[in-house]
Amino acid sequence: MSSELDNAAPASRLVQIDTPRPRLPEWARRPRTHHESLHALKSGLRQRNLHTVCESARCPNIHECFHRAAATFMILGDRCTRGCGFCSVAKLNPRRHDARLDPAEPANVARMAAEMGLHYVVVTSVNRDDLDDGGSHHFAQTVCELRRALPAARVEVLTPDFCGDLDAVARVLDAGPHVFNHNMETVPRLYPRVRPQADYRQSLGVLRFARAHSPKVLTKSGFMVGLGEAPAEVHALLTDLRQAGADVVTIGQYLQPTRRSLPVVEYVALEQFESYRAHGMALGFKMVFSGPLVRSSYMADAVSEEALRTQC
């Protein structure tokens, strides 16, 4: 693994009401620096009515990433039809909010990526269960616009499950991304609390389909720890991901983004992250990026490069 990635990332039961919350460790108190870079990039995004998951999900790495002109575009709007317990993205009620998609969004993402001089572009989205196609046509159009505007760049997509609609998954894959990512987020036992509107087996099915449908596309997934999972459950999740055909997995510490979000059950020790990495590599993953501040799209370009080097 490259030193750049090594330096980037400095299991218990569900929490009870009377359980004291663990103290925030020092590594989680990231300094807020590079304000000029941060505001300049935000200004460019707002001018094109674009959103990033970096902002909406309150990523702890945002100052670092925006300073090096790296951002994960979030399409289909900035409101989500689901209410996952870990997430701070605003919720969409189609009866109360304007749920129309911005037809200029795909082209604007491509223009912004070109202006930023990106060689690796990551695109994710909110869940849009209110749309017949889950937003997959819009997602595919965004990939096509990026491939047209930046033919030399690599494109990674981080998609929702599209409610298990594999035609929607195929539509995004057929647009030509280089990396297909769909996150599992947590172990199956915790789904009712962490991802109540999702299904563990359905998400595995999305990854399995992506591997079969587009075998040359790098397949990726990620999940959080510190939500109450046991190490044995993490090992089982890694096994399921490998059997589903995932090439790359990211593992990061859950950090409570708002007071309304699920509390942290445990701050996982650095040694445990390394143990998970070693276990995953032994299962045959091309790359396991594991550490407290690791996120699905954090340093995605370097993660992809390392996975491809391993593949060769």
Sequence and secondary structure as in RCSB ss.txt:
>XXXX:A:sequence
MSSELDNAAPASRLVQIDTPRPRLPEWARRPRTHHESLHALKSGLRQRNLHTVCESARCPNIHECFHRAAATFMI
LGDRCTRGCGFCSVAKLNPRRHDARLDPAEPANVARMAAEMGLHYVVVTSVNRDDLDDGGSHHFAQTVCELRRAL
PAARVEVLTPDFCGDLDAVARVLDAGPHVFNHNMETVPRLYPRVRPQADYRQSLGVLRFARAHSPKVLTKSGFMV
GLGEAPAEVHALLTDLRQAGADVVTIGQYLQPTRRSLPVVEYVALEQFESYRAHGMALGFKMVFSGPLVRSSYMA
DAVSEEALRTQC
>XXXX:A:secstr
  HHHHHH        TTS      GGG      HHHHHHHHHHHHHTT EEHHHHTT TTHHHHHHTT  EEEE
S SEES   TT  SEE  TTTS     TTHHHHHHHHHHHHT SEEEEEE   TTSTTTTHHHHHHHHHHHHHH 
TTSEEEEE   GGG HHHHHHHHHT  SEEE   BS GGGHHHH TT  HHHHHHHHHHHHHH TTSEEEEEEEE
SSS  HHHHHHHHHHHHHTT  EEEEEE    STTS        HHHHHHHHHHHHHHT SEEEESTT  TTTTH
HHHHHHHHHHH 
